[in-house]
Amino acid sequence: MVGLSGLGRTLPDGHRHDVRWSAERLARQLAIIRAEQDHAGTVPEVEALVQVVTETDDRRAVLAELVDRLPGSSVDDLAQAPFLLIGTLDEMAAQLHRQARDLGITRYVVREPATATMERVMAVLGR
């Protein structure tokens, strides 16, 4: 298994990190995984650490708010990042399907406060 966190260097406060959520950085990480799997002859499960789970009917507004808090990021980068699940339950389920198909990410870790929302997303996935 390979785990992706999207986290960079630790910031001076010792707790927060730079985020590496751009499409370019994700593509580089996935290319390394693909190269190694070709070399090893095995296909690892790919897991992402989801940093933010927010149920909302205004996904773009929440993403725009995050851009303000994450210098150097864009709404487009955040919209595709597997480290965020933002939107309606249906939008989150569609994102998980898309990421499995397009990126090969099939496992996710969420923080405890997000488990109730994720249970509802799982119910949508099970329909």
matplotlib code that plots the C-alpha trace (Angstrom):
import matplotlib.pyplot as plt

x = [0.0, 1.1, -0.3, -0.6, -0.9, -0.5, 1.6, 4.9, 7.4, 6.4, 5.7, 7.5, 4.6, 5.6, 2.0, 0.8, 2.4, 2.7, 0.2, 1.0, -2.4, -1.7, -2.6, 1.1, 2.4, -0.2, 0.6, 4.3, 3.6, 1.4, 4.0, 6.5, 4.1, 3.4, 7.1, 7.8, 4.8, 6.1, 9.6, 8.3, 5.6, 2.9, 0.1, -0.2, -3.3, -3.2, -4.6, -5.2, -5.4, -8.4, -7.7, -11.0, -14.5, -17.3, -20.9, -22.3, -24.5, -22.0, -18.8, -17.1, -17.7, -16.0, -13.1, -12.7, -12.6, -9.8, -7.8, -7.7, -6.2, -3.8, -1.4, -0.3, -3.4, -6.2, -9.9, -9.1, -6.2, -8.3, -11.3, -9.3, -7.2, -8.0, -7.1, -10.4, -14.0, -16.3, -19.8, -23.1, -23.0, -23.6, -20.7, -18.4, -19.4, -18.8, -15.4, -14.4, -15.5, -13.6, -10.4, -10.6, -11.0, -8.6, -6.0, -6.2, -6.9, -9.2, -8.6, -9.1, -8.3, -10.4, -10.1, -12.6, -14.9, -15.6, -16.7, -20.5, -20.4, -18.3, -20.8, -23.5, -21.2, -20.6, -24.4, -24.6, -21.7, -23.6, -26.8]
y = [0.0, 3.6, 6.5, 10.0, 12.8, 15.9, 17.4, 19.2, 20.7, 21.5, 25.2, 27.2, 26.6, 23.0, 21.7, 22.9, 21.9, 23.3, 21.5, 19.9, 19.6, 20.9, 18.6, 18.8, 17.5, 14.8, 13.6, 13.4, 11.3, 9.0, 8.7, 7.5, 5.0, 3.7, 3.5, 1.5, -0.8, -1.5, -2.2, -4.4, -6.1, -5.5, -2.9, -1.4, -0.1, 3.7, 5.5, 9.3, 11.1, 13.4, 16.6, 18.3, 16.8, 19.4, 18.7, 21.7, 22.6, 25.3, 23.5, 26.4, 28.8, 26.4, 25.8, 29.5, 30.0, 27.4, 29.1, 32.2, 30.1, 28.1, 30.5, 29.2, 27.1, 27.5, 26.5, 24.1, 22.4, 22.0, 20.8, 17.8, 17.1, 13.7, 15.3, 17.2, 15.9, 18.9, 19.1, 17.2, 13.6, 12.8, 15.0, 13.4, 9.9, 10.9, 12.3, 9.0, 7.0, 9.4, 9.2, 5.4, 5.4, 8.1, 8.1, 4.6, 5.8, 3.3, 3.8, 6.9, 7.9, 10.6, 12.3, 11.3, 14.3, 13.4, 9.8, 10.6, 12.4, 9.6, 7.0, 8.9, 9.1, 5.3, 4.8, 6.8, 4.7, 1.6, 2.6]
z = [0.0, -0.7, 1.3, -0.1, 2.4, 0.3, 3.0, 2.5, 5.0, 8.5, 9.1, 11.8, 14.3, 14.3, 13.6, 10.2, 6.9, 3.4, 1.2, -2.0, -3.6, -7.1, -10.1, -11.1, -7.8, -7.6, -11.1, -10.2, -7.2, -9.1, -11.9, -9.2, -8.0, -11.5, -12.3, -9.1, -9.7, -13.2, -11.7, -8.9, -11.0, -8.4, -8.1, -4.7, -3.2, -3.1, -0.1, 0.4, 3.7, 3.5, 5.3, 4.9, 4.6, 4.2, 3.2, 1.4, -1.6, -2.6, -3.3, -5.2, -2.3, 0.2, -2.2, -2.7, 1.0, 1.3, -1.5, 0.8, 3.6, 1.4, -0.4, -3.8, -4.4, -6.9, -6.9, -9.8, -7.9, -4.8, -6.8, -8.1, -4.9, -3.3, 0.1, 0.2, 0.0, -0.4, -1.8, -1.6, -0.6, -4.3, -5.4, -2.8, -4.0, -7.6, -6.7, -5.0, -8.1, -10.4, -8.4, -8.3, -12.1, -13.1, -10.3, -8.9, -5.4, -3.7, 0.0, 2.2, 5.7, 7.3, 10.7, 13.4, 13.1, 9.4, 10.1, 10.3, 7.0, 5.4, 6.6, 4.6, 1.6, 1.8, 1.8, -1.5, -2.9, -2.0, -4.0]

ax = plt.figure().add_subplot(projection="3d")
ax.plot(x, y, z, "-o")
ax.set_aspect("equal")
plt.show()
